[in-house]
Amino acid sequence: MRLPSTYEGRFAIGTILAKPEVLVENEDEGRKVEIERVGRGGVKGSVWWEGDDGDDSKERGDVEVKTSLAPVTLRL
């Protein structure tokens, strides 16, 4: 799954039989990404553009993707 480079907000991905991956493809200056592993099969975090709104931008969106049998990769 790929989120647009303009996306700001939280994300969570998870799977049972594989290791979830988050790939940060757009590392422009001012783009902030926080990633945290949750157990063996989960990853959560936030992505936002630094600016006037500060950390409030982390709350703008919410994406959650879960699967049981397939690998999951989130591209930011």
C-alpha positions as CSV (number, residue, x, y, z in Angstrom):
1,M,0.0,0.0,0.0
2,R,1.3,3.5,-0.8
3,L,0.1,6.7,0.8
4,P,0.5,10.0,-1.1
5,S,3.5,12.1,0.0
6,T,1.0,14.8,1.2
7,Y,-0.6,12.4,3.7
8,E,-0.4,13.5,7.3
9,G,-1.6,11.4,10.2
10,R,-1.4,8.1,12.0
11,F,-0.9,4.7,10.5
12,A,-1.0,1.1,11.7
13,I,-0.2,-2.1,9.8
14,G,-0.2,-5.7,11.0
15,T,-0.1,-9.3,9.8
16,I,0.2,-12.6,11.5
17,L,2.5,-14.7,9.3
18,A,5.0,-12.2,8.0
19,K,7.0,-9.2,9.2
20,P,5.3,-5.9,8.4
21,E,7.4,-3.2,6.7
22,V,7.3,0.6,6.5
23,L,9.3,2.1,3.6
24,V,9.9,5.8,3.7
25,E,10.4,6.8,0.1
26,N,10.1,10.6,0.3
27,E,12.5,11.9,2.9
28,D,12.3,15.6,2.0
29,E,13.4,18.2,4.5
30,G,10.5,19.0,6.8
31,R,8.8,15.7,6.5
32,K,8.7,13.9,9.8
33,V,8.1,10.2,10.4
34,E,7.8,8.3,13.7
35,I,7.7,4.4,13.6
36,E,7.2,2.0,16.5
37,R,7.1,-1.8,16.4
38,V,4.2,-3.3,18.2
39,G,4.8,-6.9,19.1
40,R,6.0,-9.3,16.4
41,G,3.5,-8.5,13.7
42,G,2.6,-4.8,14.0
43,V,3.9,-1.4,13.2
44,K,2.3,2.0,14.1
45,G,3.4,5.5,13.7
46,S,2.7,9.0,12.4
47,V,3.9,11.1,9.4
48,W,3.5,14.8,9.0
49,W,5.0,17.9,7.4
50,E,6.7,20.3,9.7
51,G,5.0,23.7,9.6
52,D,2.7,26.1,11.3
53,D,0.5,23.3,12.8
54,G,3.4,21.5,14.5
55,D,2.5,18.1,16.0
56,D,-1.3,18.7,15.4
57,S,-0.7,17.5,11.9
58,K,-0.1,13.9,13.3
59,E,-3.8,13.8,14.0
60,R,-5.2,14.7,10.5
61,G,-5.6,11.2,9.1
62,D,-5.8,7.6,10.3
63,V,-5.0,4.6,8.2
64,E,-5.1,0.9,9.4
65,V,-4.3,-2.1,7.3
66,K,-4.4,-5.7,8.7
67,T,-4.1,-9.0,7.1
68,S,-3.7,-12.6,8.4
69,L,-1.9,-14.6,5.7
70,A,-0.1,-12.1,3.5
71,P,2.8,-9.8,4.0
72,V,2.0,-6.1,4.4
73,T,4.2,-3.2,3.3
74,L,3.3,0.5,3.7
75,R,5.1,3.0,1.5
76,L,5.2,6.6,2.7
